[in-house]
Amino acid sequence: MSRVIGLTGGIGSGKSSAAAHFRALGIRVTDADQVARQVVQPGSPALQAIADHFGEALIQSDGQLDRAALRAIVFADTAEKHFLETLLHPLIRTTIAETLAQAHDQPYQLLESPLLLETDQKALVDAVILVDVSPDTQIARASRRDNNTKAQVEAIMASQMSRADKLALADFVLDNEGKPEQLKQQVEALHLKLLAS
Ligand SMILES: Nc1ncnc2c1ncn2[C@@H]1O[C@H](COP(=O)(O)OP(=O)(O)OP(=O)(O)O)[C@@H](O)[C@H]1O
């Protein structure tokens, strides 16, 4: 299996933007958010378990999970959040591990995950890249992108690991406080460093 480098950062930090630059360099990226959606797709055992516990109302008429409604429930209730995490995290981790194991011919591959350091996904990576921005920038960019209120973004930030703790765990830091072009240049430089190491 190709070496796995984790790519993480808080909400609105620029993970997806950094991942797109790595993809453009030919690097394979597994997106943990995409896996998290995949494990609750219509007809999946996990979606049925969610419906059994939280009620069938969480399944939309098109068979998809009403993610916004579920998010609202678990944000307001720690016990429900724990139930959901106990159900989904092992499943997400196993599915990610299976996907990563398929890459053999890459100099390295990336696992992009907002909760890399907060979950057992960290055991899947050999090193960690952190996309780092100030909390003010996170709030500005995340609220502009999703029409979130400042309070909604702050609530999500409060549920994620602090900036200082993440910086302490990172092997490589991409500073995304500046212009998009500066992030691209840092990715290209880090790519060369990773190829050489
Ligand atoms: N350097 C930058 N300057 C200005 N805007 C930026 C910059 N980098 C990213 N953005 C914008 O900020 C928003 C968040 O970036 P992105 O989606 O890459 O972050 P993310 O870490 O993947 O976020 P999330 O975890 O919330 O999905 C996007 O709208 C993106 O276009």
The ligand as an SDF file (V2000), in Angstrom:
LIG
                    3D

 31 33  0  0  0  0  0  0  0  0999 V2000
   -6.6580   31.4140    0.3290 N   0  0  0  0  0  0  0  0  0  0  0  0
   -7.9560   31.6340    0.1990 C   0  0  0  0  0  0  0  0  0  0  0  0
   -8.4420   32.8770    0.0260 N   0  0  0  0  0  0  0  0  0  0  0  0
   -9.7650   33.1050   -0.0720 C   0  0  0  0  0  0  0  0  0  0  0  0
  -10.7310   32.1440   -0.0170 N   0  0  0  0  0  0  0  0  0  0  0  0
  -10.3080   30.8810    0.1540 C   0  0  0  0  0  0  0  0  0  0  0  0
   -8.9150   30.5400    0.2710 C   0  0  0  0  0  0  0  0  0  0  0  0
   -8.8170   29.2030    0.4300 N   0  0  0  0  0  0  0  0  0  0  0  0
  -10.0770   28.7230    0.4290 C   0  0  0  0  0  0  0  0  0  0  0  0
  -10.9840   29.7110    0.2490 N   0  0  0  0  0  0  0  0  0  0  0  0
  -12.4470   29.5870    0.2150 C   0  0  0  0  0  0  0  0  0  0  0  0
  -12.8540   29.3160    1.5370 O   0  0  0  0  0  0  0  0  0  0  0  0
  -13.9020   28.3410    1.5550 C   0  0  0  0  0  0  0  0  0  0  0  0
  -13.4440   27.1380    2.3650 C   0  0  0  0  0  0  0  0  0  0  0  0
  -12.4070   26.4660    1.6370 O   0  0  0  0  0  0  0  0  0  0  0  0
  -12.4540   24.8730    1.4480 P   0  0  0  0  0  0  0  0  0  0  0  0
  -13.8090   24.4120    1.0340 O   0  0  0  0  0  0  0  0  0  0  0  0
  -11.2720   24.4920    0.6130 O   0  0  0  0  0  0  0  0  0  0  0  0
  -12.1940   24.4700    2.9700 O   0  0  0  0  0  0  0  0  0  0  0  0
  -12.4340   23.0940    3.7430 P   0  0  0  0  0  0  0  0  0  0  0  0
  -11.3710   23.0500    4.7910 O   0  0  0  0  0  0  0  0  0  0  0  0
  -12.4900   21.9780    2.7650 O   0  0  0  0  0  0  0  0  0  0  0  0
  -13.8030   23.3590    4.4370 O   0  0  0  0  0  0  0  0  0  0  0  0
  -14.8930   22.3880    5.1300 P   0  0  0  0  0  0  0  0  0  0  0  0
  -14.2240   21.4730    6.0770 O   0  0  0  0  0  0  0  0  0  0  0  0
  -15.7520   23.3670    5.8100 O   0  0  0  0  0  0  0  0  0  0  0  0
  -15.5860   21.6880    3.9950 O   0  0  0  0  0  0  0  0  0  0  0  0
  -14.2140   28.0240    0.0930 C   0  0  0  0  0  0  0  0  0  0  0  0
  -15.2980   28.8120   -0.3270 O   0  0  0  0  0  0  0  0  0  0  0  0
  -12.9270   28.4150   -0.6210 C   0  0  0  0  0  0  0  0  0  0  0  0
  -13.1560   28.7760   -1.9620 O   0  0  0  0  0  0  0  0  0  0  0  0
  1  2  1  0
  2  3  1  0
  2  7  2  0
  3  4  2  0
  4  5  1  0
  5  6  2  0
  6  7  1  0
  6 10  1  0
  7  8  1  0
  8  9  2  0
  9 10  1  0
 10 11  1  0
 11 12  1  0
 11 30  1  0
 12 13  1  0
 13 14  1  0
 13 28  1  0
 14 15  1  0
 15 16  1  0
 16 17  2  0
 16 18  1  0
 16 19  1  0
 19 20  1  0
 20 21  2  0
 20 22  1  0
 20 23  1  0
 23 24  1  0
 24 25  2  0
 24 26  1  0
 24 27  1  0
 28 29  1  0
 28 30  1  0
 30 31  1  0
M  END
$$$$
